[in-house]
Amino acid sequence: MMESAFFVLLRRWWPAFAVLGLVFAGLALAAHMFGKGEKAGANKVTVQVQRDHAVAVADARTDERAAVAASSTIATSVAQQTVASAAVTHHIVETLRNAIESVPPATPGDPMPSAPVDRVRDDVNAAIARANRAAAVAPAVAGADPDGAS
């Protein structure tokens, strides 16, 4: 009986086919392992990037809180200085009005009466001194040094 050509070929070359099959199986296994390692490496890098991002966000939030505190301190100081400045300005205006109103009217033909310059000057100087003392106290209350640096 005559064997088919396929079986003759198979009987003669089966060791080569077996080696070829093992080579393909090894390549498939290597490709699978390489893909798995690549995915694991990508996951490791992703986790590290997420950690770095979380640290950067935490630093930014800390800086933001510090900026809010600084701007709040500045706003408080400016508000105090505005109130003190408004009080001094109001006092000076009232002093000038009182001084002008206290001058008696001149009679026709008489020279102009003298204005109470000394009293107005003393009142204005006292108001300025009070404002300077208030300005020196305001930075200490707000938590800054008198030079404005913090």
ZIZI-V825722 format. One record per residue. N is the residue number from 1. RES is the residue in one small letter. D_LAST is the distance of its C-alpha to the last C-alpha in Angstrom with 1 decimal. Layout:
N RES D_LAST
N RES D_LAST
This chain:
1 m 107.3
2 m 104.9
3 e 101.2
4 s 98.9
5 a 96.9
6 f 93.7
7 f 94.7
8 v 96.0
9 l 92.7
10 l 90.8
11 r 92.9
12 r 92.6
13 w 88.8
14 w 87.3
15 p 85.4
16 a 83.7
17 f 82.9
18 a 81.4
19 v 79.2
20 l 78.1
21 g 77.3
22 l 75.3
23 v 73.4
24 f 72.5
25 a 71.4
26 g 69.2
27 l 67.6
28 a 67.0
29 l 65.4
30 a 63.2
31 a 62.1
32 h 61.2
33 m 59.2
34 f 57.4
35 g 56.4
36 k 55.3
37 g 53.1
38 e 51.6
39 k 50.7
40 a 49.2
41 g 47.1
42 a 45.9
43 n 44.9
44 k 43.0
45 v 41.1
46 t 40.4
47 v 39.0
48 q 36.7
49 v 35.5
50 q 34.8
51 r 32.9
52 d 30.7
53 h 30.2
54 a 29.2
55 v 26.6
56 a 25.2
57 v 25.2
58 a 23.4
59 d 20.6
60 a 20.4
61 r 20.4
62 t 17.5
63 d 15.5
64 e 16.8
65 r 15.8
66 a 12.1
67 a 12.4
68 v 14.3
69 a 11.8
70 a 9.0
71 s 11.9
72 s 13.1
73 t 10.1
74 i 10.4
75 a 14.1
76 t 14.2
77 s 12.4
78 v 14.8
79 a 17.7
80 q 17.3
81 q 17.2
82 t 20.1
83 v 22.1
84 a 21.6
85 s 22.6
86 a 25.5
87 a 26.7
88 v 26.6
89 t 28.4
90 h 30.9
91 h 31.6
92 i 32.2
93 v 34.6
94 e 36.4
95 t 36.8
96 l 38.2
97 r 40.6
98 n 41.8
99 a 42.4
100 i 44.4
101 e 46.3
102 s 47.2
103 v 49.0
104 p 52.7
105 p 54.6
106 a 56.6
107 t 60.3
108 p 62.4
109 g 63.2
110 d 60.6
111 p 57.7
112 m 54.3
113 p 52.8
114 s 49.8
115 a 46.4
116 p 44.3
117 v 41.8
118 d 40.9
119 r 40.1
120 v 38.0
121 r 36.1
122 d 35.4
123 d 34.3
124 v 31.9
125 n 30.4
126 a 30.0
127 a 28.3
128 i 25.9
129 a 25.1
130 r 24.5
131 a 22.1
132 n 20.2
133 r 20.0
134 a 18.9
135 a 16.1
136 a 14.9
137 v 15.1
138 a 13.5
139 p 9.8
140 a 10.7
141 v 12.7
142 a 10.2
143 g 7.8
144 a 5.1
145 d 6.3
146 p 9.3
147 d 8.7
148 g 6.5
149 a 3.8
150 s 0.0
